[in-house]
Amino acid sequence: QSNNTITMEAIASRAKPVLAEYVAMTLFVYVGCGSVFSFSQEDSLDKLAIALAFGLSITSLAYTVGHVSGGHMNPIVTIGACILKQLDLMSGVLYIIAQLLGSVTAALLLSL
């Protein structure tokens, strides 16, 4: 078997972390931005609730998907990992696409 052959194992090894980044980013934007819609923003406790929603969701998601994809959930973190050679370029590009698609998915869900 030549080195240029794409195997199911190779596809699966990239698909799992890319899917994890997509789901994590979708949930992060949905929970964080959804919390902004849920509160009045006039009360300081509402602002605290929004901040906690963002903070607790990113922390929970980092722990949830961190072992699968590294828990980047931010294109600039992914770019940094590529620059530092902690992530290969193809995976980095796929992660960023997944993160952007996840953000758009969450925004579309919130607009319904």
N, C-alpha and C positions, 0 to 999 in steps of 0.2 A: 504494500500500500504506500503510495507516494505521500510526501509531506504536504502537498497542495490539496489533498482530498479533505473535504469538510465532513466530519463525522457527526453523528447525532450527539455524541458526548461533548464535542466542542461547542455545538449549538446550545445544548443544555447548560453547559458551564457558564456561558455568557447570558443566557436568557433568565436564569434564576436571579442573579443580582440586579439585572436591568429591571425586571419586574418588581423586585423589592424597592428599588429607587422610585419607580412609577407610583406604586401603591403608597409608599411613605410620603411622597411629595403631595399626592392627591389628598391624603388624610390631613397632612399638616396645614395645607392651604384651606381646606374645607373647615377644619376645626378653628384655626386661628382667625380667618376672615369671617367665618360664620359667627364667631363670638362678637365681632364688631357689630354685626347686624342685630345681634340679640340684645344688646345693652344700649342705654340711652346716651352714654358718653357725657352726660351732664353731672353725674354723681361720681365722686372720686373712687367709691367702691366698685363701680362699674369699670372704671379704668384699670383697677387692680385685677378684676376678674378677667379682663381682656388680656392683660399681661400674663396672668397665670395660665390662661388657656394656651397662649403661644408657647410659654416656657415649659409647661408640663407636657404639651403634645410633642414638642421637638425632643424633649428628654426621653419620653416613653418610646417614641418612634426610633430614636437612635439606639436605644437598648434592644428594641424589637428586631430591627433589620441590620444592626451593626455587624453582627457575625456573618451575615449573608453578603452584604455589599460594601461594608465599611461605614454605612450610615451617613453618606455625604449630604444628601438632601439639599444641596446648594451647588449650582454650577461652578462658582468660584472655588469652592473646596475641591471639586473634581478637577478643575484646571490646575490647582496647586499640586494635587496628587500626581497628575500627569507630568508636570514640570519636575517634580522631585523623583520621578520614575518609580513611584509607588503603585502606579496604575498605567497599563499600556494605553496607547493612544486610541485604539479602536474601542476598548472598553470605556474610555473617557468620553468619547463622542456618543456612544450608545447611552451612557448614564445621563449626559446632558440632554439628549433628545427625550429620554424617559422623564427627566425632571421637568422639562418644559411642557411635555404632554400632560403630566400629572397636574401641573399648575393650571393649565387650561381646562382640564377635565373638572377640577374642583370649582373653578370660576363658573363654568357652564352649569354645574349642579346648583351652585348658589344663586344663579340667575333665574332658576325655574320658579 
